Amino acid sequence: MHIKVTELVGESSAGWKDAVQSAVTEASRNINEIVGVEVVNFTAHVENGRIVGYKANLKMAHKQ
């Protein structure tokens, strides 16, 4: 079995969990058999002292 790792960025206005799920949902439209996700980094966009956007950098493992 061969496993490929793809790097992705997920975004959400609701939170980091939603940003991760957004990336997985979007990737699963084109990538079959996702077997795992490693969250590499979290970042946020701030406006007027408030977080308005969340980003999660991921490494996604999937069967090839």
Summary of the structure (lengths in Angstrom):
residues: 64
radius of gyration: 13.0
end to end distance: 7.8
largest distance: 49.3
contacts: 172
relative contact order: 0.37
helix: 20%
strand: 59%
